[in-house]
Structure formats: C-alpha cells, structure tokens
Amino acid sequence: MRSRALAMAAAVVAGACGGETAVPSAPVDGSSPPTAAVASASAPAIAATAAPILMNTVTAADEMTLAVTSPRSRGETAIAKAKTVPSADCTITVTYSSNPSAADGLGPKAADGAGDVAWWWTIEPTAPLGSWPVEVTCGSVSGLRAVARAVITVR
C-alpha cells in the first residue's frame, strides 16, 4: 500500500509539472479512492521549486512637507515651499473656487539634491476672496508619489 501511495504522489507531482501521468479516480484493488490529502502533501515540493520574489523598498518616499505664505491679497506674490525626496518631479495645483489657477510660476519643477522645491506666483486680480487649497504632488524616480496639501487665504 505504501508503494501505491508513493506512486500516486509521484503521479500528482508529474501532473502538476505538466507530465502526462494522471491520478486514477478509483483504485483498482477496491480500496477507498485517494483523498485530497495526497494531492496537498505534494504541494510544498512544488512550491519549494518556485523562484523567490524580490521586492525593492524606498524609505521616506511619502514624507513631504508644504508651507505656503498666507494670507495674500490679489496682486501679491505667494510662495509655496515643499520638502520631499531629492530629485523628485513635482507639480503644484492652486484651486480657487473649483478652478485651477493658470498663474505663471505654477509649472512642474524638480526638487534639488536636498529635496527642496519652491514656486512663486502672483495672486490673480480676479481670484475670489476666501481660503483655497494648494496641493503639491511629487513622484520619485522609484515611482512612489507623495502629496501634501495646504491652504492659502486670499483677502
């Protein structure tokens, strides 16, 4: 009986590896059919042959700070300064009353070697009064992104 169990286990492994051998659905000698335990017993042997999965990790990719000069009046210069990972590609969005600002100076920038990046822009003469979101998104060369939000008040 032991040799029969070994033969069935070999058949399961061969079948899992693409071989033509199949496990019989009913034994020839009239004993009870093989159970799932025979198949699961061979699973660790198959899994042990799989190649390991390598993962890359990046530390501090989601750590970012943002400071914005506020309050500001229409026509005044506003400044947003962010601290992120070195050489990250960053964008800024200033949204007044659900409309993104198109002011000069709000284009994409790359952080320097210390992770510093800054934007200067003039508050538009038509900017609505109130407090509005400023959002900076930076992506590192590894593909990770960080987002920081602040508020600017137009008075």
C-alpha positions as a Markdown table, in Angstrom:
| # | Residue | x | y | z |
|---|---|---|---|---|
| 1 | Met | 0.0 | 0.0 | 0.0 |
| 2 | Arg | 2.9 | 2.4 | 0.8 |
| 3 | Ser | 4.4 | 1.9 | -2.7 |
| 4 | Arg | 0.9 | 2.6 | -4.2 |
| 5 | Ala | 0.7 | 5.9 | -2.2 |
| 6 | Leu | 4.2 | 6.9 | -3.4 |
| 7 | Ala | 3.2 | 6.1 | -7.0 |
| 8 | Met | 0.1 | 8.3 | -6.6 |
| 9 | Ala | 2.1 | 11.1 | -5.1 |
| 10 | Ala | 4.6 | 10.9 | -8.0 |
| 11 | Ala | 1.7 | 11.0 | -10.4 |
| 12 | Val | 0.3 | 14.1 | -8.8 |
| 13 | Val | 3.7 | 15.9 | -9.0 |
| 14 | Ala | 4.2 | 14.8 | -12.6 |
| 15 | Gly | 0.7 | 16.1 | -13.5 |
| 16 | Ala | 1.3 | 19.4 | -11.7 |
| 17 | Cys | 4.6 | 19.8 | -13.6 |
| 18 | Gly | 3.0 | 19.2 | -17.0 |
| 19 | Gly | 3.5 | 15.4 | -17.3 |
| 20 | Glu | 1.0 | 13.1 | -18.9 |
| 21 | Thr | 0.6 | 10.9 | -15.8 |
| 22 | Ala | -2.8 | 11.1 | -14.1 |
| 23 | Val | -4.0 | 10.1 | -10.7 |
| 24 | Pro | -6.6 | 7.3 | -11.1 |
| 25 | Ser | -10.1 | 8.3 | -9.9 |
| 26 | Ala | -10.8 | 4.9 | -8.4 |
| 27 | Pro | -8.3 | 2.3 | -7.2 |
| 28 | Val | -8.1 | -1.0 | -9.0 |
| 29 | Asp | -7.9 | -3.1 | -5.8 |
| 30 | Gly | -11.3 | -1.9 | -4.5 |
| 31 | Ser | -9.9 | 0.2 | -1.6 |
| 32 | Ser | -11.1 | 3.7 | -0.9 |
| 33 | Pro | -10.2 | 6.4 | -3.5 |
| 34 | Pro | -7.3 | 8.8 | -2.9 |
| 35 | Thr | -8.2 | 11.9 | -0.9 |
| 36 | Ala | -7.2 | 15.5 | -1.3 |
| 37 | Ala | -4.5 | 14.9 | 1.4 |
| 38 | Val | -2.4 | 13.0 | -1.1 |
| 39 | Ala | -2.5 | 16.0 | -3.5 |
| 40 | Ser | -1.9 | 18.6 | -0.8 |
| 41 | Ala | 1.0 | 16.6 | 0.5 |
| 42 | Ser | 2.9 | 17.2 | -2.7 |
| 43 | Ala | 2.1 | 21.0 | -2.9 |
| 44 | Pro | 5.1 | 22.0 | -0.7 |
| 45 | Ala | 7.5 | 20.2 | -3.0 |
| 46 | Ile | 6.1 | 22.2 | -6.0 |
| 47 | Ala | 6.1 | 25.5 | -4.1 |
| 48 | Ala | 9.7 | 24.9 | -3.0 |
| 49 | Thr | 10.9 | 25.0 | -6.6 |
| 50 | Ala | 9.4 | 28.4 | -7.3 |
| 51 | Ala | 11.8 | 31.3 | -7.7 |
| 52 | Pro | 11.8 | 33.8 | -4.8 |
| 53 | Ile | 10.1 | 37.2 | -5.4 |
| 54 | Leu | 12.4 | 40.2 | -4.9 |
| 55 | Met | 10.9 | 43.5 | -3.7 |
| 56 | Asn | 12.5 | 46.9 | -3.8 |
| 57 | Thr | 11.8 | 49.3 | -0.9 |
| 58 | Val | 12.2 | 53.0 | -0.7 |
| 59 | Thr | 12.2 | 54.8 | 2.6 |
| 60 | Ala | 10.7 | 58.2 | 3.3 |
| 61 | Ala | 9.0 | 58.4 | -0.1 |
| 62 | Asp | 5.8 | 59.5 | 1.4 |
| 63 | Glu | 7.2 | 62.1 | 3.7 |
| 64 | Met | 6.7 | 65.6 | 2.4 |
| 65 | Thr | 6.1 | 69.0 | 4.0 |
| 66 | Leu | 4.5 | 72.1 | 2.4 |
| 67 | Ala | 4.5 | 75.7 | 3.6 |
| 68 | Val | 2.5 | 78.5 | 1.9 |
| 69 | Thr | 2.7 | 82.2 | 2.5 |
| 70 | Ser | -0.8 | 83.2 | 3.6 |
| 71 | Pro | -2.9 | 85.3 | 3.7 |
| 72 | Arg | -2.2 | 87.2 | 0.5 |
| 73 | Ser | -4.1 | 89.9 | -1.4 |
| 74 | Arg | -4.9 | 90.0 | -5.1 |
| 75 | Gly | -1.8 | 91.1 | -7.0 |
| 76 | Glu | 0.7 | 89.9 | -4.2 |
| 77 | Thr | 3.3 | 87.2 | -4.6 |
| 78 | Ala | 2.6 | 83.9 | -3.0 |
| 79 | Ile | 5.3 | 81.3 | -2.2 |
| 80 | Ala | 4.9 | 77.6 | -1.7 |
| 81 | Lys | 7.9 | 75.6 | -0.4 |
| 82 | Ala | 7.9 | 71.8 | -0.3 |
| 83 | Lys | 10.4 | 69.4 | 1.2 |
| 84 | Thr | 10.4 | 65.9 | -0.4 |
| 85 | Val | 12.9 | 63.3 | -1.5 |
| 86 | Pro | 15.9 | 64.5 | -3.6 |
| 87 | Ser | 15.4 | 64.9 | -7.3 |
| 88 | Ala | 11.6 | 64.2 | -7.2 |
| 89 | Asp | 9.5 | 65.6 | -10.0 |
| 90 | Cys | 6.8 | 67.8 | -8.5 |
| 91 | Thr | 3.6 | 69.6 | -9.6 |
| 92 | Ile | 1.5 | 72.2 | -7.8 |
| 93 | Thr | -2.2 | 73.0 | -8.2 |
| 94 | Val | -3.8 | 76.1 | -6.6 |
| 95 | Thr | -7.6 | 75.9 | -6.9 |
| 96 | Tyr | -9.8 | 79.0 | -6.5 |
| 97 | Ser | -13.5 | 78.2 | -6.3 |
| 98 | Ser | -13.1 | 74.8 | -8.1 |
| 99 | Asn | -11.0 | 76.4 | -10.9 |
| 100 | Pro | -7.2 | 75.6 | -11.0 |
| 101 | Ser | -5.1 | 78.7 | -11.3 |
| 102 | Ala | -3.2 | 79.3 | -14.5 |
| 103 | Ala | -0.8 | 81.8 | -13.0 |
| 104 | Asp | 2.8 | 82.0 | -14.3 |
| 105 | Gly | 5.2 | 80.2 | -12.0 |
| 106 | Leu | 2.9 | 77.2 | -11.2 |
| 107 | Gly | 4.5 | 74.8 | -13.6 |
| 108 | Pro | 6.2 | 71.4 | -12.8 |
| 109 | Lys | 9.6 | 71.5 | -11.1 |
| 110 | Ala | 12.2 | 69.1 | -9.9 |
| 111 | Ala | 13.3 | 69.1 | -6.3 |
| 112 | Asp | 17.0 | 69.8 | -5.8 |
| 113 | Gly | 19.5 | 67.3 | -4.3 |
| 114 | Ala | 18.3 | 68.2 | -0.8 |
| 115 | Gly | 14.7 | 67.6 | -1.7 |
| 116 | Asp | 13.7 | 71.3 | -1.7 |
| 117 | Val | 11.3 | 72.8 | -4.3 |
| 118 | Ala | 9.5 | 76.1 | -4.4 |
| 119 | Trp | 7.0 | 78.1 | -6.5 |
| 120 | Trp | 6.4 | 81.8 | -6.7 |
| 121 | Trp | 3.3 | 83.2 | -8.4 |
| 122 | Thr | 1.1 | 86.3 | -8.3 |
| 123 | Ile | -2.4 | 86.1 | -7.0 |
| 124 | Glu | -4.6 | 86.9 | -9.9 |
| 125 | Pro | -6.6 | 90.1 | -9.7 |
| 126 | Thr | -9.8 | 88.1 | -10.3 |
| 127 | Ala | -9.0 | 85.4 | -7.7 |
| 128 | Pro | -12.1 | 85.0 | -5.4 |
| 129 | Leu | -11.7 | 86.0 | -1.8 |
| 130 | Gly | -11.5 | 83.1 | 0.7 |
| 131 | Ser | -9.4 | 80.1 | 1.6 |
| 132 | Trp | -8.3 | 77.8 | -1.2 |
| 133 | Pro | -6.4 | 74.5 | -1.4 |
| 134 | Val | -2.8 | 74.3 | -2.6 |
| 135 | Glu | -1.7 | 70.8 | -3.5 |
| 136 | Val | 1.8 | 69.6 | -4.3 |
| 137 | Thr | 2.4 | 66.1 | -5.7 |
| 138 | Cys | 5.9 | 64.7 | -6.0 |
| 139 | Gly | 7.0 | 61.5 | -7.6 |
| 140 | Ser | 10.4 | 59.9 | -7.0 |
| 141 | Val | 12.4 | 58.0 | -9.6 |
| 142 | Ser | 11.3 | 54.8 | -8.0 |
| 143 | Gly | 7.7 | 55.6 | -9.0 |
| 144 | Leu | 6.4 | 56.4 | -5.5 |
| 145 | Arg | 4.3 | 59.5 | -5.0 |
| 146 | Ala | 3.7 | 61.9 | -2.1 |
| 147 | Val | 1.0 | 64.5 | -1.8 |
| 148 | Ala | 1.0 | 67.5 | 0.6 |
| 149 | Arg | -1.9 | 70.0 | 1.0 |
| 150 | Ala | -2.1 | 73.5 | 2.5 |
| 151 | Val | -4.5 | 76.4 | 2.4 |
| 152 | Ile | -3.9 | 79.9 | 1.0 |
| 153 | Thr | -6.2 | 82.7 | 2.0 |
| 154 | Val | -6.9 | 85.4 | -0.5 |
| 155 | Arg | -8.1 | 88.6 | 1.3 |
